[in-house]
Amino acid sequence: MAMTSTDAFVVGGGPAGLAAAIALRQKGLSATVADCALPPIDKACGEGLMPDSQEALGRLGVTLEQYEVGEFRGISFIGADSTVSADFPNGIGRGIRRTLLHRALCQRASDLGIQMLWGARVSGLREGAVLVDAKPIPCKWIIGADGHNSQVQKWAALSKFRDRDRRIALRQHFSVSPWSRYVEIYWGDRGQAYVTPISPREVCVALISTRRWESFESGLLHFPALKARLAKGAPSTKAKGAVTTCRRLRSVFRGNVALIGEASGSVDAITGDGMALAFRQATALAEAIGQDDLRMYQRVHDAIGSRPAFMARAMLLMDKSAWLRVRALHTFGKEPRLFQRLLSFHVGETGVAAFLRLGWQLFMA
């Protein structure tokens, strides 16, 4: 495909980059996406979309009806001595393989006439242009959607950030019928196991820890109840690893360059909010570019990241403190309504004040 000038050039063709291009195209701007990989692009993640995530995806005009998905009605926390579940206040969640989600986004981008340069290497930025395979492509706006190790972030001198709670995740799929109508989060001394139904015959399992797992099999030994469940099936893919961290940048734009997705900061994977953040950021970025004001994007970006950051801090406190973890799980098991309130906050149905009151109730219960 011939490379031509474009209103917006997006570096990175993962979900965040495609979402940004789609949102910009919905505003009437031309958009080009470039990535050195070939689709479908995979990445280790929990592969669950909560109701609010699907709402944000729907605003981009992306539907999942033609793809095989799993469904879940809420979240379960499972500890050594207690289990508690809560339904989403509105709607259901869906689990979908990352590659299928990427395919759906690619299809929507293609339908909108977005130029996609797969297997193309972006080597730098120039005034009013991006270098792709050593050739400049003129553009007005440059969007960095190239992940944690973002080159755009470095080229635009936006790499000042606070990095906390770096953890390691391993993901593997298993051919086994989902046994629960919930996403299950198993809590242990070494970390968490996150189980998402992604079809009527398959589940996605993610293991997350501050220490590197020797292997997926050795990691499962820390979650015997889950290991017993998975013994009824068999692995359907090889284990795939990723790094997850809580990262906040001082600024997500400079001049005509803006960052989105993990290039613009992140929260721990256990929140399940990575995709939702990227989809919301895409809509906000397109609105700000439409008004020629990236300061607006900065304000909205900070606002939509505040709730997931709260959740990440709370859940990581439970990870770090065995005493707090046992107390919280015991209290939730005894008072399920408190867990329901936690989930309501997580999906945006209640505010920060309610979350703070919940924390007080946990300590007083």
N, C-alpha and C positions, 0 to 999 in steps of 0.2 A: 504493500500500500504506500502510495506517495505521501510524504510528510509535508503538511501545509501549515500556514499560520493558524492560530486559534486564539479565542478569547482567554481560555484558561487551560493551562497544561498541568496535568496531575501526574506526579511521580509516585508510582506504586499502584499496582492493579489488584490489590486485595479488596476485601469488603469496604474498608474505609475509603479508599481511592475511588472505587466504582460508585459508592454512595455519593461522594462529593460531585463527581462528574454528572451523575443523574440529576441531583438537585440543581446544579448549575444549568443543565440543559432545560429543566422545567422552568427556569427563569428566562429562557430564551437565549442563553449564551452558548457559543460553540465550545466544545471541550474535547481534549485529547488525553488519553491515559497511556502511560508507558510502564512496562515492567520487564525485567530481564527473564522472568519465568514464563512458562507456558500454562494456559488454563487447562483444567481447573486447578487453582492454587489451594494447597492444603496447609493447615497449621494445627498443632495440638491445642485443643480447647474443649470446653465442656459441652459444646454443641446444643445448648438449650436456649430457646428464645421465650422469655416471659411475656405475658400479655402486653405490657408497655413497650417491649422491644418490637413486637409484631405491629403495634400501632405506628411506631416510628418508621418501620420498614414499609408499611402500607402507604404512608404519606409520600414515599418515593415511587409508588406505583408498582411495587414488587409483590407478587403473590406466590404462594407455595402450593397451590391446589394440585398442580400436575406432578408434584414430587412426593415420594414416600416419606412420611414423617411419623414420629411418635408423639403421643399427647400425654400431658401431665396436668393435674389439677392444682398442684401446689408444691410445697417443699416439706421434706421430713429431715429432722435432725436425729441422728442415731448415735447414742453413746454406749458405754459399756453396760450401764444399768438402767437407762431410760431412753424412750423414744417419744417424739412428739411430731405431729403433722398439722399443717394448716393449709386451707384452700386459698387461692388467690381471691381477692375481693370481687374482681370482675374478670371474666374470660378464662381461657385455658392457655397453658404453655405448650410449645411444640419443640420437639427435638429434631434436628436435621443435620445430616452429615455436612461438614464444612465445605466439602467439594460440591455438594448439591446446592448449598446456599450461594456459593460463588457462581455456579452455573446460572442460577436464577438472576443474579445481579448482572452477569454478562449479557444475558438475553434481553433484559430491560435496557441496558446501555446500547445494545445493538439496535433495538427497536427505535430508540431515540436518535439514532444517527451519530452516536459518539464514536470518534476515531480511537481505535485501540491498537497500540503497538506492542505486541507480545514478542518476547525474545530480544527486546531493544535495551541497550544500555545507556542510561543517562550519566554523563560524565562531569557535568558542571552547569553553573548558571552564568548567564551574561546579562548585561543591561537589556531588558526587554526580550530575552530569549533563553531557551534551554538547549543545552548541547545533547543531542541524541545520536549515538553512534558517530560522534565527532562532527555532526552537522547541526547548525543552529536552527531551531524552530521558533519563529517570533511568537510572542504571546504577551498579553497584558497582565495576567495573573498566574502565579506559580503556586501550586498546592503540593505540599510534602505529605505523602501518605505512605511513607516507606519504613514504618515500624520503629521499634525500640532503637535500633542502631541507624537512625535516619541520617543520610548524607545531606539531605536538604536542610535539616536542622543545623548541621555544622556549617554548610556553605553560607547560610543566612545569619550565622552567628547567633543562633537561638538555643545553644546547647547548655545554657546555665539552668540547672535544675537541682531539685532535692530528691534524692533516690533513697527509699526506705524499704525494708522488709522484702528483700530479694529472695525469691523462692523458686524451686524447681518443680516442674510438672511433667508427668508422663501420661500419655493417653493411649488407650487401646480399645478396639471394638470387640464385642463378643456376640456370637450367634446364640442367643438365648432369648426366649420370650420375656418381656418385661414383667416382673412380679409385683410391681407397685404402680399406682397411678400418680405417684409423686416423684420429683427429683429427690434422690436420697443423698444426704451428706453424712458420712460416717466420720466420727471424731475419734482420734487416737493420740497417743503420746508422740508419735512421729509425724503427725500431720492429718490430712483429711483425704477421704476417697469420695468422689463425686460421681453419682450414677444417673445418667439421663436416658430415657427411652427414645430411640431415634427411628424405630419402625416397629411393627407388630412382632418382629422376629429378631430384633437386635438392640443392644444397649451400648452406650459410650461410657467408659470408665476412665476418670482422670484421678491420678494420685498426686497430691501436692504436699511438699515438705520443704523446710529450710535446708535440709541435707539431701544430697543427691542419692537417689535410690540405686542400689547395686543393679537391680533389674526390675521389671514390672512384677515378675513372679515373687521376688523377695519382698517387694513392697506390699503385695497382697497378704503376706503372712501377718502383717500388723492389723489386718481387718478380717479375722477368721469368719465372721458371719457372712461377709460379702464373698469371701473366697468360696465358701460352701455353696452360695447361690450360683456363682459363675461355673462351678464344677459341673452343673447340669448342661452346660453348653461348651463352646470352644472358641478360642480367639479367631476373629475373622479378618484382622489386620495385624501388622506388626506394631510394636510400641513406638510412639513418636514423642519426642521431648520438646520442651519449651521453657523459657524463663518468664516468670511473672513477678512484677514489682509494683510498688506504689510510687509513682513519679509525678512530680508537679513542676512544670516549667514556669519561669518568671514571666515569659511572654510567649504567645503562640503565633505572633506575626511580626514581620519587619518589612516596611515598605510595601511591595506588592506580593510578598511571600507569606503564606499562611500554612500552618500545620494542622493535621487532622488525624484522628485515631491514635495509635500508640506513639506515633511521632510527636504528638502534642501532649503526652502524659498518659498515665494509666493508673488503674487500681488493681488490687490483687484479683486473680482469676476466680477465687472462691465466691465473689459477689455475683458472678454471672452477668455482669453489666457491660462487658467490653463492646459487644455488638450494638447494644442500645445506645451507648455513648457515641459511637461512631455515626450511627444513623441520625441522631439528634444534632450532632455537630455539623453534619452535612447540610441539613436544612438551615441551621443558623448561619453557616458560612455563605451559602448561596444568597440568603437574605441580606447579609452584610455587604457582599460583593455587589449585589443589585443596587445597593444604596451608596456604593463606593466608600465604605466606612468599615475597615477591619477592626477599629476599636470597638465597634458594636459586637463583632464576633468574639473578641476577647472577653467582654462582659458576660455574654451568654454562655460561652465556653466554661468560664469559671462557675457560673450558676448551675449549669446542668451537671457539673462534676462534683458538686458539694455533697449531694445525697449519697452517691456511691462511695465517696471518700469517708463519710461517716460510717457506712456499713463496713467498709474494709477495716477501719480502725477497730471497730467493735469485735468483728470476727477474728481479727488477728490477736487481739487481747485474749480471747478464748483459746487461741492456738498456743500462745506463749505461757499462759498460766493454767496449770492443771487444776488449781483450787477454783479459779473463776469458771473454768470449763465445766467442772463437775457441778458446781453450784448452779450455773445457768441452765444446764441440761436438766438437773433435778427440779428446778423451779418451773421451767417450761413444761416438764412432764406433769407436775402437780397442778399447774395453772395454765392450761393450753391457750386460754384467752390472751395471755401475755405474748405467746409466740405468734398468735394471729395478729396482734398489734405490730410486732416486729416485721412480719411479712407485709402488712399494709403500708408501713413506712417504706419498706424496701422498694415497693412498686409504685410509690408516689401518691398513695391514697391518704396519707396523714403527714403532718409536718414535723419539723425538727423538735418543737416543744413537746409533742407527744412521744417522740423518741427519747428525749431526756427524762421525761416522767417514767417511761418504761425502765430506763436504767436504774432509777431510784427504787422502783418497785421490785426489781430483781434483787437488789441488796437488802431490802426490807422484808422480803418474803421468807 
